[in-house]
Amino acid sequence: MKLQLALDLVDCQGAKAILSEVHDLIDIVEIGTPFLLKEGVRAITEIKSAYPSLEVLADVKIMDGGDYEARLVYNAGADIVTVLGAAASVTIQNVVKAARACRKQVLVDMIAVEPIEQRVMQIDQFDVDYICVHTGTDVQAQGKGPLDELQCVSAIVRNARIAVAGGINQETLPPILSYRPEIVIVGGAITAKADKRQAVLAIKEVMA
């Protein structure tokens, strides 16, 4: 089980400052969508160059132009790219083709896909590496989390590995772990804390 740190509301300097505290404790660093919008793909290159031992996930949320956009991000240094589960099947398949050509990985983000069951069954046949159950920030503000969808997806997926994201913290993590996701994605529960290293250690203790 891997711990992915989501870096969203930062710039390159802020991201490096956080990683200087916790890089040895995490497995994957996520260059989040707001981070990418602010800094562009150069953020991927900078973070990968600074921390080459970390896997870098670029949360580009590809919706179209699967091959071109995936290669653009892989060439910038990303190890994993995200494509939306709501994208056309051919787009997801084109991202997978680009990933295999570049010897990289694909995560399909199921954010806002309803109903989720049938689409997960389809995507699980596309040779993707990860399917991510993801409760978006705006939906979290309504008091919702990823647990119910995680339970559903865990019962369906046979080929891909499962990732989970959406307001995960020390308190909400234990029931999530019972479904044994491959990747646990944590953002604000670490980045918003004054002592970020201690926050990661607390999460890791629960994961262990």
C-alpha positions as CSV (number, residue, x, y, z in Angstrom):
1,M,0.0,0.0,0.0
2,K,1.4,3.4,-1.1
3,L,0.9,6.8,0.4
4,Q,0.4,9.6,-2.2
5,L,0.8,13.2,-1.1
6,A,-1.4,15.6,-3.1
7,L,0.1,19.0,-3.6
8,D,-2.6,21.3,-4.8
9,L,-2.6,24.8,-3.4
10,V,1.2,25.5,-3.8
11,D,3.7,26.7,-6.3
12,C,7.0,25.0,-7.1
13,Q,8.8,26.7,-4.2
14,G,6.1,25.7,-1.7
15,A,6.0,22.2,-3.0
16,K,9.7,21.7,-2.6
17,A,9.5,23.1,1.0
18,I,6.9,20.6,1.9
19,L,8.8,17.7,0.3
20,S,12.0,18.7,2.0
21,E,10.2,17.7,5.3
22,V,8.4,14.5,4.2
23,H,9.9,13.1,0.9
24,D,11.4,10.1,2.6
25,L,8.1,9.1,4.1
26,I,5.9,9.1,1.0
27,D,5.8,6.9,-2.1
28,I,4.1,9.2,-4.7
29,V,4.0,13.0,-5.0
30,E,1.0,14.3,-6.8
31,I,1.3,17.5,-8.8
32,G,-2.3,18.5,-8.3
33,T,-4.6,20.1,-10.9
34,P,-4.5,23.6,-9.3
35,F,-0.7,23.4,-9.0
36,L,-0.5,22.4,-12.7
37,L,-2.8,25.3,-13.7
38,K,-0.6,27.7,-11.8
39,E,2.8,26.5,-12.9
40,G,2.3,24.4,-16.0
41,V,4.1,21.2,-16.9
42,R,7.4,22.7,-15.8
43,A,6.3,21.9,-12.2
44,I,6.4,18.2,-13.1
45,T,10.0,18.5,-14.4
46,E,11.1,20.5,-11.4
47,I,9.7,18.2,-8.8
48,K,10.9,15.0,-10.6
49,S,14.4,16.5,-10.9
50,A,14.5,17.5,-7.3
51,Y,13.2,14.1,-6.0
52,P,14.0,11.5,-8.6
53,S,13.4,8.6,-6.2
54,L,9.7,9.6,-5.8
55,E,7.0,8.5,-8.3
56,V,5.4,11.7,-9.7
57,L,1.7,11.7,-10.5
58,A,0.5,14.5,-12.7
59,D,-3.2,15.1,-12.1
60,V,-4.0,16.5,-15.6
61,K,-7.4,14.9,-15.7
62,I,-7.3,14.2,-19.4
63,M,-10.7,14.4,-21.1
64,D,-9.6,14.4,-24.8
65,G,-6.5,14.1,-26.9
66,G,-5.4,11.1,-24.9
67,D,-2.3,10.2,-26.7
68,Y,-0.9,13.7,-27.2
69,E,-1.7,15.0,-23.7
70,A,-0.4,11.9,-22.0
71,R,2.9,12.0,-23.9
72,L,3.3,15.7,-23.2
73,V,3.1,14.9,-19.5
74,Y,5.2,11.8,-19.5
75,N,7.9,13.6,-21.4
76,A,7.8,16.3,-18.7
77,G,8.8,13.6,-16.2
78,A,5.5,12.2,-14.9
79,D,5.4,8.5,-13.9
80,I,1.6,8.4,-13.7
81,V,-1.0,10.5,-15.4
82,T,-4.7,10.8,-14.7
83,V,-7.5,10.5,-17.2
84,L,-11.1,11.0,-16.3
85,G,-13.5,8.1,-16.2
86,A,-16.0,10.3,-17.9
87,A,-13.8,10.6,-21.0
88,A,-14.6,8.6,-24.1
89,S,-13.4,5.0,-24.0
90,V,-11.1,5.7,-26.9
91,T,-9.5,8.5,-25.1
92,I,-8.7,6.3,-22.1
93,Q,-7.4,3.6,-24.4
94,N,-5.2,6.1,-26.2
95,V,-3.7,7.2,-22.8
96,V,-3.0,3.6,-22.0
97,K,-1.3,3.1,-25.4
98,A,0.9,6.2,-24.7
99,A,1.7,4.9,-21.2
100,R,2.8,1.5,-22.6
101,A,5.0,3.2,-25.2
102,C,6.6,5.4,-22.6
103,R,6.8,2.6,-20.0
104,K,4.7,4.7,-17.6
105,Q,1.3,4.3,-15.8
106,V,-2.3,5.4,-16.0
107,L,-4.7,6.3,-13.2
108,V,-8.4,6.7,-14.2
109,D,-10.2,9.2,-11.9
110,M,-13.8,8.3,-11.4
111,I,-14.7,11.7,-9.9
112,A,-18.4,12.6,-10.6
113,V,-19.1,9.4,-12.6
114,E,-22.7,8.3,-11.9
115,P,-23.7,5.5,-11.8
116,I,-20.2,4.3,-11.2
117,E,-20.7,0.5,-11.4
118,Q,-21.1,0.0,-15.1
119,R,-18.4,2.4,-16.1
120,V,-15.9,0.8,-13.7
121,M,-16.6,-2.6,-15.2
122,Q,-15.8,-1.2,-18.7
123,I,-12.7,0.6,-17.7
124,D,-11.4,-2.4,-15.8
125,Q,-11.1,-4.1,-19.2
126,F,-8.8,-1.4,-20.7
127,D,-5.5,-2.5,-19.1
128,V,-5.3,0.6,-16.9
129,D,-3.0,0.5,-13.9
130,Y,-5.3,2.2,-11.3
131,I,-8.9,3.1,-10.9
132,C,-9.4,5.9,-8.4
133,V,-12.4,6.4,-6.2
134,H,-12.4,10.2,-5.7
135,T,-14.8,12.4,-3.8
136,G,-14.2,16.0,-5.0
137,T,-13.6,19.0,-2.8
138,D,-16.9,20.6,-3.5
139,V,-18.8,17.3,-2.7
140,Q,-16.8,16.9,0.5
141,A,-18.2,20.2,1.6
142,Q,-21.6,18.6,1.5
143,G,-20.4,16.0,4.1
144,K,-19.7,13.2,1.7
145,G,-16.6,10.9,1.4
146,P,-15.3,8.0,-0.7
147,L,-16.2,5.1,1.5
148,D,-19.5,4.0,-0.1
149,E,-18.1,4.2,-3.7
150,L,-14.9,2.4,-2.5
151,Q,-17.0,-0.5,-1.2
152,C,-18.8,-0.7,-4.5
153,V,-15.7,-0.5,-6.7
154,S,-13.8,-3.0,-4.6
155,A,-16.4,-5.6,-5.3
156,I,-16.2,-5.0,-9.1
157,V,-12.6,-4.4,-10.0
158,R,-10.7,-7.5,-11.1
159,N,-7.7,-6.2,-13.1
160,A,-6.7,-2.7,-12.1
161,R,-5.5,-1.7,-8.7
162,I,-7.6,0.7,-6.6
163,A,-6.7,4.2,-5.4
164,V,-8.8,6.3,-3.1
165,A,-9.0,10.1,-2.5
166,G,-11.3,12.6,-0.9
167,G,-10.7,14.3,2.4
168,I,-8.9,11.3,3.9
169,N,-7.4,11.9,7.3
170,Q,-6.3,10.0,10.4
171,E,-9.9,9.6,11.5
172,T,-11.5,8.6,8.2
173,L,-8.7,6.2,7.1
174,P,-9.4,3.1,9.2
175,P,-12.6,1.9,7.4
176,I,-11.0,2.7,4.0
177,L,-8.1,0.4,4.8
178,S,-10.4,-2.6,5.2
179,Y,-10.8,-2.5,1.4
180,R,-7.0,-2.6,0.9
181,P,-6.5,0.1,-1.7
182,E,-3.1,0.1,-3.5
183,I,-2.8,3.9,-3.1
184,V,-4.1,6.1,-0.4
185,I,-4.1,9.8,-1.4
186,V,-3.9,12.4,1.3
187,G,-3.7,16.2,0.8
188,G,-4.9,18.8,3.3
189,A,-4.6,16.4,6.3
190,I,-0.9,16.8,5.8
191,T,-0.3,20.0,3.9
192,A,-2.5,22.1,6.2
193,K,-0.7,21.0,9.3
194,A,2.1,23.1,10.9
195,D,4.1,19.9,11.5
196,K,3.8,18.1,8.2
197,R,6.3,15.4,9.1
198,Q,4.3,14.4,12.2
199,A,1.1,14.5,10.1
200,V,2.6,12.0,7.7
201,L,3.9,9.8,10.5
202,A,0.4,9.7,12.0
203,I,-1.1,8.7,8.7
204,K,1.6,6.0,8.2
205,E,0.9,4.7,11.7
206,V,-2.7,4.1,10.8
207,M,-1.8,2.5,7.5
208,A,0.6,0.1,9.2
